[in-house]
Amino acid sequence: MARKIHITDVALRDGHQSLLATRLRTEDMLPACEALNKAGYWSLEVWGGATFDACVRFLKEDPWERLVALRKALPDTRLQMLLRGQNLLGYRHYADDVVRAFVAKSAELGIDVFRIFDALNDERNLRTAIEATKAAGKHAQGTICYTVSPVHTMERFEDLARSLVDMGSDSVAIKDMAGLLTPSATAELVKRLKNIIEVPLFLHTHSTSGMAPMCLMKAVEAGIDHIDTALSPLAGGTSHTPTETMVVALEAAGYETGIDLDILKPAAKHLRTVRKKYAQFESDYSGVDTEVLTSQVPGGMMSNLSNQLKEQGALDKIDDVFAEIPAVRKDLGYPPLVTPTSQIVGSQAAVNVMSGKRYASVTNEVKRYLQGGYGRTPAPVDQDLLKSAIGNEEVITHRPADDLQDEMATLKAKVASLLSSGDNKAEVKDTDVLIFAMFPDLGGEYLKQRAAGTLQPEVLLDPATASAVQTGAAVSTEFKIALHGEQYDVAITGLGPKGKAERRIYLTVDGIPEEVIIETFDAVESGQTGQQRPQAGKPGHIATSMPGNVVDVLVKKGDKVEAGQALLIIEAMKMETEIRADVSGTVSEIYAKKGDRVAPAETLVAIQQD
């Protein structure tokens, strides 16, 4: 009897995360579900990773409602999510009670399989999530983040696999997020792990370098029984090997998959059509990219970093950022590049490139990482960087979450306060508390807008318009856009004169005249966005090295400050950076407030030197 190879399809999570910056909307997933449900998969990865963030940040969807809808549409198939251990789906460690609550609610609303990983492969950060998954009666899949470095040896991966099984993992996954596995390394790693663990072994490897199909076949030949693929419209490039390709290859080699490709055809046809709708989010890295073998940038990180740099007006620097990433990774002790460490390393590399000097500004997340706030680093970090970033502060060596007090009660009270007005006390749902827990500012604003009925998802451009924008071609003055599932005919009827701070665009929407006022690029660059800001460049004129949003202003006019003191916190590319004083003196003027959009060359705080 032919040996069965079980397949997990990741198109509805990792596929569009890797290729479309995680922008696929629930309404465009559901029509594919009937075929996916009947096709014979072992599981479907549909949630977790960056999908939670994207739902709240860009799509203005409730991620929990997405899960409920997918559970209803996929009643006969295991649903799987990617969970970042103690980080859950956010960018910091959460208290154990939040982890338990999140896992319990996810299990209740439809998740059957929890693929649980830690970006540093620190098994201490996995224990609570694994225990919570088992307590919920669900499948806990402990995960090894595969990477290549002087300290990541086969023996080290073996030790981690043993720890995962000892903690109660029902299976173990090899997560090759950057596509760094070679066929020979795959065969060796699979054989070694199969010899020491008895639970099922899974392989998740991206197509970025072009080696994924070979690695999957080598893994099967070495004894693996579970592999990840992606339905063809959302496969290839920084995503995964096409499901259809692997099914045919495996069955031709004498294996059984249980996948009916005829049943899958409607789902593939639908997703192929739908992908065109998201043309504006297409990654520039949708083909084979062997540069990953040196930069080690994983698929999801590559498309998101490209999109973030585009938003910063700095896409031309992406090659410089990719070249900087290996140096930052080495300085940080060779962390595997997977969320959140991929974002931490990538953003710091971008800061280095855009500021023109390595570590002239260090993000708060890098400081927290260096201090041990994310766990045990694979190798020692650069000591000069450590000293300059955190000074004489103590580096913690225990599990970071051990320092955290229970949070759920406090979070619930904050959400209740946020949603209440006057004497009207809002009902607080656990799912809302967990949205707020993941992203207090972003999630809080989402919850307020939802309560007010003012949620507005980002606009989807007409595919032709999106393509023209991406290639720099002339854009038609007449086009269609989709918003809230409705199509609108838009025609540009006129442009006002270009002012110093704004410009007016005259248009019609379905024949109705409208007027839009936009800030000009010159205004953003010169600090005229909302208020006049003087040009930076003199000592005491404090500026940011990257465009971003002001998260907090830490000083007030008249304060005495010391050189090196933090003055503001700026959020750029999902990372927070402290903007510090370059001289000692008195704050003579503050030109930015919380929530402002700011750009380089603007003076945000002026200091009168002593």
C-alpha positions as CSV (number, residue, x, y, z in Angstrom):
1,M,0.0,0.0,0.0
2,A,1.3,3.4,-1.0
3,R,2.5,5.6,1.9
4,K,0.3,8.6,2.4
5,I,1.8,12.1,2.5
6,H,-0.5,14.6,4.2
7,I,-0.7,18.1,2.9
8,T,-1.5,21.4,4.7
9,D,-2.4,24.2,2.3
10,V,-1.3,27.7,3.4
11,A,-2.8,29.9,0.6
12,L,-5.3,31.6,2.9
13,R,-2.6,32.7,5.4
14,D,1.0,32.4,4.3
15,G,0.3,32.5,0.6
16,H,-1.1,36.0,0.5
17,Q,1.1,37.2,3.4
18,S,4.1,36.4,1.3
19,L,2.8,37.7,-2.1
20,L,0.2,40.3,-1.3
21,A,1.4,41.9,2.0
22,T,-1.4,39.9,3.8
23,R,-4.2,42.0,2.1
24,L,-6.6,39.3,1.1
25,R,-10.0,40.1,2.5
26,T,-12.4,37.6,4.0
27,E,-15.0,38.2,1.4
28,D,-12.5,37.0,-1.2
29,M,-11.6,33.9,0.7
30,L,-15.0,32.5,1.4
31,P,-15.9,31.6,-2.3
32,A,-12.9,29.2,-2.4
33,C,-13.8,27.4,0.8
34,E,-16.3,24.9,-0.5
35,A,-13.7,23.3,-2.8
36,L,-10.9,23.6,-0.3
37,N,-13.1,21.9,2.3
38,K,-13.8,18.9,0.1
39,A,-10.3,18.5,-1.5
40,G,-8.8,16.2,1.2
41,Y,-6.3,18.3,3.0
42,W,-4.9,17.3,6.4
43,S,-5.4,20.9,7.4
44,L,-5.7,24.4,6.1
45,E,-3.7,27.3,7.5
46,V,-6.1,30.2,7.5
47,W,-5.3,32.4,10.5
48,G,-2.5,33.8,12.7
49,G,0.8,35.2,11.5
50,A,0.3,38.8,10.2
51,T,-3.4,38.2,9.3
52,F,-4.6,39.5,12.7
53,D,-2.6,42.7,12.3
54,A,-3.6,43.3,8.7
55,C,-7.3,42.8,9.5
56,V,-7.2,45.6,12.1
57,R,-4.6,47.9,10.6
58,F,-5.6,47.9,6.9
59,L,-8.8,45.9,6.2
60,K,-10.8,47.1,9.2
61,E,-12.2,43.6,9.7
62,D,-12.6,41.9,13.0
63,P,-10.1,39.1,12.8
64,W,-12.2,37.0,15.2
65,E,-15.2,37.3,12.8
66,R,-13.0,36.1,10.0
67,L,-12.1,33.0,12.0
68,V,-15.8,32.3,12.7
69,A,-16.7,32.8,9.0
70,L,-13.9,30.4,7.9
71,R,-14.9,27.8,10.5
72,K,-18.5,27.9,9.2
73,A,-17.3,27.6,5.5
74,L,-14.8,24.8,6.2
75,P,-16.7,22.4,8.5
76,D,-14.9,19.2,7.5
77,T,-11.3,20.3,7.6
78,R,-8.9,21.0,10.4
79,L,-8.1,24.8,10.6
80,Q,-4.6,25.8,11.6
81,M,-3.0,29.0,12.8
82,L,0.5,30.3,13.3
83,L,1.1,31.5,16.8
84,R,4.3,33.3,18.0
85,G,4.5,31.6,21.4
86,Q,4.6,34.2,24.2
87,N,4.3,36.9,21.5
88,L,1.0,35.5,20.3
89,L,0.2,37.7,17.3
90,G,1.7,41.0,18.6
91,Y,5.2,42.3,18.9
92,R,5.9,41.9,22.6
93,H,5.7,39.2,25.2
94,Y,2.3,38.9,27.0
95,A,1.5,37.7,30.5
96,D,0.6,34.0,30.8
97,D,-3.1,34.8,31.4
98,V,-3.3,36.6,28.1
99,V,-1.6,33.7,26.3
100,R,-4.1,31.2,27.9
101,A,-7.1,33.4,27.1
102,F,-6.0,33.9,23.5
103,V,-5.4,30.2,22.9
104,A,-8.7,29.2,24.6
105,K,-10.7,31.8,22.5
106,S,-9.0,30.7,19.3
107,A,-9.8,27.1,20.0
108,E,-13.4,27.9,20.9
109,L,-14.0,29.8,17.7
110,G,-12.5,27.3,15.3
111,I,-8.7,26.6,15.4
112,D,-7.8,22.9,15.6
113,V,-4.0,23.0,15.1
114,F,-1.7,25.6,16.7
115,R,1.7,25.8,15.1
116,I,3.6,27.4,17.9
117,F,7.1,28.9,17.4
118,D,9.5,31.3,19.0
119,A,11.6,33.6,16.9
120,L,14.7,32.8,18.9
121,N,13.9,29.0,19.3
122,D,13.9,29.7,23.1
123,E,11.7,26.8,24.2
124,R,10.8,28.7,27.5
125,N,8.7,31.0,25.4
126,L,6.7,28.1,24.0
127,R,5.7,26.3,27.2
128,T,2.6,28.3,28.2
129,A,1.1,28.3,24.7
130,I,1.6,24.5,24.3
131,E,0.1,23.9,27.7
132,A,-2.9,26.1,26.9
133,T,-3.4,24.3,23.5
134,K,-3.4,20.9,25.2
135,A,-5.8,22.2,27.9
136,A,-8.2,23.2,25.1
137,G,-8.1,19.7,23.7
138,K,-6.4,20.9,20.5
139,H,-3.3,19.8,18.5
140,A,-0.1,21.5,19.7
141,Q,2.5,21.7,17.0
142,G,5.9,22.7,18.4
143,T,8.1,24.4,15.8
144,I,11.7,24.6,14.9
145,C,12.7,27.9,13.1
146,Y,15.3,26.8,10.6
147,T,18.1,29.1,9.8
148,V,21.7,29.1,8.8
149,S,24.5,30.6,10.9
150,P,27.7,29.5,12.7
151,V,25.7,28.5,15.7
152,H,22.7,26.7,14.2
153,T,23.8,23.1,14.0
154,M,22.0,19.9,13.4
155,E,22.6,19.0,17.0
156,R,21.0,22.2,18.2
157,F,17.9,21.5,16.2
158,E,17.8,17.9,17.6
159,D,18.0,19.3,21.2
160,L,15.1,21.6,20.4
161,A,13.0,18.8,18.9
162,R,13.4,16.7,22.1
163,S,12.4,19.7,24.2
164,L,9.3,20.3,22.2
165,V,8.2,16.7,22.6
166,D,9.0,16.7,26.3
167,M,6.7,19.8,26.6
168,G,3.8,17.8,25.1
169,S,3.8,18.7,21.4
170,D,1.6,16.5,19.4
171,S,3.8,17.0,16.4
172,V,6.9,19.0,15.4
173,A,7.3,21.3,12.4
174,I,10.4,22.4,10.6
175,K,9.7,26.0,9.7
176,D,12.0,27.2,6.9
177,M,10.6,30.7,6.6
178,A,13.3,32.1,4.2
179,G,13.7,29.0,2.0
180,L,17.3,28.4,3.1
181,L,17.0,24.6,3.2
182,T,19.0,22.7,0.6
183,P,17.9,19.3,-0.5
184,S,20.8,17.6,1.2
185,A,20.3,19.5,4.5
186,T,16.6,18.7,4.4
187,A,17.3,15.0,4.0
188,E,19.8,15.0,6.9
189,L,17.6,17.0,9.2
190,V,14.5,14.9,8.6
191,K,16.4,11.7,9.1
192,R,17.9,12.9,12.3
193,L,14.6,14.1,13.7
194,K,12.7,11.0,12.7
195,N,15.3,9.0,14.6
196,I,14.8,10.8,17.9
197,I,11.1,11.7,18.0
198,E,8.0,9.6,17.6
199,V,5.4,12.3,16.9
200,P,4.6,13.3,13.3
201,L,7.1,15.6,11.6
202,F,6.0,18.5,9.3
203,L,8.0,20.5,6.8
204,H,7.2,24.2,5.9
205,T,9.6,25.7,3.3
206,H,9.3,28.7,1.1
207,S,10.0,28.8,-2.6
208,T,12.1,32.0,-2.5
209,S,15.4,30.4,-3.5
210,G,13.9,27.9,-5.9
211,M,14.8,24.8,-3.9
212,A,11.5,24.1,-2.2
213,P,10.1,21.4,-4.5
214,M,13.4,19.5,-4.3
215,C,13.5,19.9,-0.5
216,L,9.9,18.6,-0.2
217,M,10.7,15.5,-2.3
218,K,13.9,14.9,-0.3
219,A,12.0,15.2,2.9
220,V,9.4,12.7,1.8
221,E,12.1,10.2,0.7
222,A,13.7,10.7,4.1
223,G,10.5,9.7,5.9
224,I,8.5,12.8,6.5
225,D,4.7,12.4,6.3
226,H,3.4,16.0,6.4
227,I,4.3,18.9,4.1
228,D,3.0,22.4,3.4
229,T,2.0,23.7,0.0
230,A,0.0,26.6,-1.4
231,L,-2.8,26.5,-4.0
232,S,-1.2,27.6,-7.3
233,P,-2.6,31.2,-7.6
234,L,-0.9,32.1,-4.3
235,A,2.2,29.9,-4.7
236,G,5.7,30.4,-6.0
237,G,8.2,33.2,-5.4
238,T,8.3,34.1,-1.7
239,S,5.3,31.8,-1.1
240,H,5.3,28.0,-1.3
241,T,5.4,25.2,-3.8
242,P,2.1,24.8,-5.7
243,T,-0.2,22.2,-4.2
244,E,-1.1,20.8,-7.6
245,T,2.6,20.4,-8.6
246,M,3.4,18.4,-5.5
247,V,0.3,16.2,-5.7
248,V,1.2,15.2,-9.2
249,A,4.9,14.7,-8.4
250,L,4.2,12.6,-5.3
251,E,1.6,10.4,-6.9
252,A,3.8,9.8,-9.9
253,A,6.5,8.7,-7.4
254,G,4.2,6.1,-5.9
255,Y,2.9,8.1,-2.9
256,E,-0.7,8.8,-2.0
257,T,-1.9,12.3,-1.1
258,G,-5.7,12.0,-0.9
259,I,-6.0,15.3,-2.7
260,D,-8.6,15.6,-5.5
261,L,-7.2,18.1,-8.0
262,D,-10.5,18.3,-9.9
263,I,-12.3,19.4,-6.8
264,L,-9.7,22.1,-6.3
265,K,-10.1,23.7,-9.8
266,P,-12.9,26.1,-8.8
267,A,-10.9,27.4,-5.8
268,A,-7.8,27.9,-7.9
269,K,-9.9,29.7,-10.6
270,H,-11.5,32.0,-8.0
271,L,-8.2,32.9,-6.3
272,R,-6.5,33.5,-9.7
273,T,-9.2,36.0,-10.6
274,V,-9.2,37.6,-7.1
275,R,-5.4,38.1,-7.0
276,K,-5.8,40.7,-9.8
277,K,-7.9,42.8,-7.4
278,Y,-4.9,43.2,-5.1
279,A,-2.4,44.3,-7.8
280,Q,-1.3,47.3,-5.8
281,F,0.1,45.0,-3.1
282,E,2.0,42.7,-5.4
283,S,5.4,42.0,-4.1
284,D,8.4,42.9,-6.3
285,Y,9.8,39.5,-5.2
286,S,7.2,37.1,-6.8
287,G,9.8,35.0,-8.6
288,V,12.9,33.1,-7.7
289,D,15.3,35.2,-5.8
290,T,18.6,33.6,-4.9
291,E,19.7,36.7,-3.0
292,V,17.8,35.2,-0.1
293,L,20.7,32.8,0.3
294,T,22.9,35.7,1.6
295,S,20.3,38.2,3.0
296,Q,18.2,35.3,4.6
297,V,15.1,37.5,4.3
298,P,12.0,35.3,4.5
299,G,9.1,35.7,2.1
300,G,6.6,37.5,4.3
301,M,9.3,39.8,5.5
302,M,10.5,40.6,1.9
303,S,7.0,41.6,0.6
304,N,6.2,43.6,3.8
305,L,9.5,45.3,3.9
306,S,9.1,46.2,0.3
307,N,5.7,47.6,1.0
308,Q,6.8,49.5,4.1
309,L,9.8,51.1,2.3
310,K,7.4,52.1,-0.5
311,E,5.2,53.8,2.1
312,Q,8.3,55.6,3.4
313,G,9.2,56.8,-0.1
314,A,12.4,54.8,0.2
315,L,11.9,51.8,-2.1
316,D,15.0,52.8,-4.0
317,K,17.0,51.8,-0.9
318,I,15.7,48.3,-0.6
319,D,18.9,46.7,-1.9
320,D,20.9,48.6,0.6
321,V,18.6,47.5,3.4
322,F,18.9,43.8,2.3
323,A,22.7,44.2,2.2
324,E,22.6,45.6,5.8
325,I,20.4,42.9,7.2
326,P,23.1,40.2,7.6
327,A,25.3,42.7,9.5
328,V,22.5,43.6,11.9
329,R,21.6,40.0,12.3
330,K,25.2,39.1,13.2
331,D,25.4,41.9,15.8
332,L,22.2,40.7,17.4
333,G,23.5,37.1,17.8
334,Y,22.1,35.5,14.6
335,P,18.4,35.4,15.4
336,P,16.3,33.4,12.9
337,L,14.5,35.9,10.7
338,V,10.8,35.4,11.5
339,T,8.3,37.6,13.2
340,P,9.0,39.5,15.4
341,T,12.8,39.2,14.9
342,S,12.5,39.7,11.2
343,Q,10.7,43.0,11.8
344,I,13.2,44.0,14.5
345,V,16.3,43.3,12.3
346,G,14.7,44.6,9.1
347,S,13.5,47.9,10.6
348,Q,16.9,48.5,12.3
349,A,18.7,47.8,9.0
350,A,16.3,50.3,7.4
351,V,17.1,52.9,10.1
352,N,20.8,52.3,9.6
353,V,20.6,52.8,5.8
354,M,18.2,55.8,5.9
355,S,20.1,57.6,8.7
356,G,23.4,57.0,6.9
357,K,25.2,55.7,10.0
358,R,24.9,52.3,11.6
359,Y,23.1,52.5,15.0
360,A,22.9,56.3,15.0
361,S,19.4,55.6,16.2
362,V,18.4,52.2,17.8
363,T,14.7,51.2,17.9
364,N,13.1,50.4,21.2
365,E,12.5,46.9,20.1
366,V,16.2,46.3,19.4
367,K,17.0,47.7,22.9
368,R,14.4,45.3,24.4
369,Y,15.9,42.5,22.4
370,L,19.5,43.2,23.6
371,Q,18.3,43.4,27.1
372,G,16.9,39.9,26.9
373,G,13.3,41.0,26.6
374,Y,12.5,38.5,23.8
375,G,14.5,35.6,25.3
376,R,17.8,33.9,25.0
377,T,19.8,34.9,21.8
378,P,21.3,32.1,19.8
379,A,24.8,33.6,20.1
380,P,26.3,36.5,22.1
381,V,25.3,39.9,20.9
382,D,27.8,42.6,19.9
383,Q,29.0,44.0,23.2
384,D,29.7,47.5,21.9
385,L,26.2,47.7,20.6
386,L,24.8,46.4,23.8
387,K,26.6,49.0,25.9
388,S,25.7,51.9,23.6
389,A,22.0,50.8,23.4
390,I,21.2,50.0,27.1
391,G,24.2,51.4,29.0
392,N,24.5,49.8,32.5
393,E,21.0,48.4,32.6
394,E,20.8,44.7,33.6
395,V,20.4,42.0,31.0
396,I,17.8,39.5,32.0
397,T,18.5,35.8,31.7
398,H,15.2,34.3,32.8
399,R,12.1,33.7,30.8
400,P,10.9,37.3,30.0
401,A,7.2,36.6,30.8
402,D,8.2,35.7,34.4
403,D,8.4,39.5,35.0
404,L,4.9,40.1,33.8
405,Q,1.8,40.3,36.0
406,D,-1.6,39.0,34.9
407,E,-3.0,41.5,32.4
408,M,-6.5,40.4,31.4
409,A,-8.4,42.3,34.1
410,T,-6.6,45.5,33.4
411,L,-7.0,45.2,29.7
412,K,-10.7,44.6,30.0
413,A,-11.1,47.7,32.2
414,K,-9.2,49.8,29.6
415,V,-11.4,48.5,26.8
416,A,-14.6,49.2,28.9
417,S,-13.4,52.7,29.5
418,L,-12.5,53.2,25.8
419,L,-15.9,52.1,24.6
420,S,-18.0,53.8,27.2
421,S,-19.5,57.3,26.9
422,G,-21.1,59.2,29.7
423,D,-23.3,56.8,31.7
424,N,-23.5,54.3,28.8
425,K,-21.4,51.3,29.7
426,A,-20.4,49.3,26.7
427,E,-20.5,45.5,26.7
428,V,-16.9,44.2,26.6
429,K,-16.3,41.1,24.6
430,D,-13.3,38.9,25.2
431,T,-12.4,39.1,21.5
432,D,-12.3,42.9,21.8
433,V,-10.0,42.7,24.8
434,L,-7.7,40.5,22.9
435,I,-7.6,42.8,19.9
436,F,-6.7,45.7,22.2
437,A,-4.1,43.4,23.9
438,M,-2.3,42.8,20.6
439,F,-2.3,46.4,19.5
440,P,-3.3,49.0,22.2
441,D,-3.1,52.1,20.0
442,L,-4.1,50.6,16.7
443,G,-6.6,48.2,18.2
444,G,-8.1,50.8,20.4
445,E,-8.7,53.2,17.5
446,Y,-10.2,50.3,15.5
447,L,-12.6,49.5,18.4
448,K,-13.7,53.1,18.7
449,Q,-14.2,53.5,15.0
450,R,-16.2,50.3,14.9
451,A,-18.4,51.5,17.7
452,A,-19.0,54.8,15.9
453,G,-19.6,53.0,12.6
454,T,-16.8,54.9,10.8
455,L,-14.4,52.1,9.8
456,Q,-12.9,52.7,6.4
457,P,-10.7,49.9,4.8
458,E,-7.9,51.0,2.6
459,V,-9.0,51.6,-1.0
460,L,-8.4,49.0,-3.6
461,L,-7.3,50.5,-6.9
462,D,-8.5,49.3,-10.2
463,P,-6.0,46.6,-11.3
464,A,-5.0,48.7,-14.4
465,T,-4.5,51.8,-12.2
466,A,-2.5,49.8,-9.6
467,S,-0.3,48.4,-12.3
468,A,0.4,51.8,-13.8
469,V,1.2,53.2,-10.4
470,Q,3.6,50.4,-9.7
471,T,5.4,50.8,-13.0
472,G,5.4,54.6,-13.0
473,A,3.2,54.8,-16.1
474,A,0.7,57.5,-16.7
475,V,-2.5,56.9,-14.8
476,S,-5.9,57.2,-16.5
477,T,-8.1,60.0,-15.3
478,E,-11.1,57.6,-15.3
479,F,-11.0,54.4,-13.4
480,K,-13.0,52.2,-11.0
481,I,-12.3,51.5,-7.3
482,A,-13.8,48.9,-5.0
483,L,-14.7,49.9,-1.4
484,H,-16.8,47.9,1.0
485,G,-17.5,45.4,-1.8
486,E,-19.0,48.1,-4.0
487,Q,-17.6,49.4,-7.3
488,Y,-17.4,53.2,-8.0
489,D,-16.7,55.0,-11.2
490,V,-14.2,57.8,-10.6
491,A,-13.2,60.5,-13.0
492,I,-10.6,63.3,-12.3
493,T,-12.1,66.5,-13.6
494,G,-9.4,69.0,-12.5
495,L,-6.4,69.9,-10.4
496,G,-6.1,73.0,-8.4
497,P,-2.8,75.0,-8.3
498,K,0.0,73.4,-6.4
499,G,0.4,75.2,-3.1
500,K,3.1,75.1,-0.5
501,A,1.1,72.8,1.8
502,E,-1.8,71.4,-0.1
503,R,-3.4,70.7,-3.4
504,R,-7.1,70.3,-4.4
505,I,-8.3,67.5,-6.7
506,Y,-11.7,67.8,-8.4
507,L,-13.4,64.6,-9.4
508,T,-16.7,62.8,-9.8
509,V,-17.7,59.6,-8.0
510,D,-20.5,57.9,-9.9
511,G,-21.2,61.3,-11.6
512,I,-21.4,63.3,-8.3
513,P,-18.9,66.1,-8.1
514,E,-16.4,65.8,-5.2
515,E,-13.4,67.8,-4.0
516,V,-10.3,66.3,-2.2
517,I,-7.6,68.3,-0.4
518,I,-4.3,66.5,-0.2
519,E,-1.0,67.4,1.5
520,T,1.7,67.9,-1.2
521,F,4.9,65.9,-1.2
522,D,6.8,69.2,-0.7
523,A,4.7,69.9,2.4
524,V,5.5,66.5,3.9
525,E,9.2,66.9,3.2
526,S,9.4,70.5,4.5
527,G,7.4,70.0,7.6
528,Q,4.3,72.0,6.6
529,T,1.9,69.1,7.3
530,G,-0.6,70.6,9.7
531,Q,1.8,73.2,11.0
532,Q,5.0,75.0,10.0
533,R,8.2,73.3,11.2
534,P,11.6,74.8,10.7
535,Q,14.3,72.9,8.8
536,A,16.6,70.8,11.0
537,G,20.4,70.8,10.6
538,K,21.7,72.8,13.5
539,P,22.7,71.5,16.9
540,G,19.7,71.4,19.1
541,H,17.2,71.1,16.2
542,I,16.0,67.6,16.7
543,A,14.8,65.5,13.8
544,T,13.9,62.0,12.8
545,S,15.9,59.9,10.3
546,M,12.8,58.2,9.0
547,P,9.2,59.4,8.2
548,G,6.8,58.2,10.8
549,N,4.1,59.0,13.4
550,V,4.6,60.5,16.8
551,V,3.7,58.0,19.4
552,D,4.6,60.2,22.4
553,V,6.2,63.4,23.3
554,L,8.3,62.9,26.5
555,V,9.2,66.5,27.3
556,K,7.5,69.9,27.5
557,K,8.6,73.4,26.7
558,G,11.0,74.7,29.4
559,D,12.3,71.3,30.5
560,K,16.0,70.9,31.1
561,V,17.4,68.0,29.1
562,E,20.7,66.2,28.8
563,A,22.4,65.1,25.6
564,G,21.2,61.6,24.8
565,Q,17.9,62.0,26.7
566,A,14.8,60.7,24.9
567,L,12.5,63.5,23.7
568,L,10.0,61.8,21.5
569,I,8.9,58.3,20.4
570,I,8.4,57.8,16.6
571,E,6.7,54.8,15.1
572,A,7.9,53.8,11.6
573,M,7.6,50.4,9.9
574,K,5.7,49.1,12.9
575,M,8.7,49.7,15.2
576,E,9.2,52.4,17.8
577,T,12.3,54.6,18.0
578,E,13.3,57.1,20.6
579,I,14.4,60.5,19.2
580,R,17.1,61.8,21.5
581,A,18.7,65.1,22.3
582,D,22.0,65.9,20.6
583,V,22.9,68.6,23.0
584,S,22.2,69.6,26.6
585,G,20.0,72.6,27.3
586,T,16.5,73.8,27.7
587,V,13.6,72.8,25.4
588,S,12.7,76.1,23.7
589,E,10.0,74.9,21.4
590,I,8.1,71.7,20.5
591,Y,6.8,71.4,16.9
592,A,5.2,68.0,17.0
593,K,2.5,66.4,19.1
594,K,1.2,62.8,19.5
595,G,-0.4,61.5,16.3
596,D,1.5,63.9,14.0
597,R,3.0,62.5,10.8
598,V,6.6,63.7,10.6
599,A,9.4,63.5,8.0
600,P,13.2,63.9,8.0
601,A,14.6,67.4,7.9
602,E,11.8,68.7,10.1
603,T,12.7,70.2,13.5
604,L,10.5,68.4,16.0
605,V,12.0,69.8,19.2
606,A,14.3,72.8,19.5
607,I,16.8,72.9,22.4
608,Q,18.5,76.1,23.5
609,Q,22.0,75.0,24.5
610,D,23.3,75.9,28.0
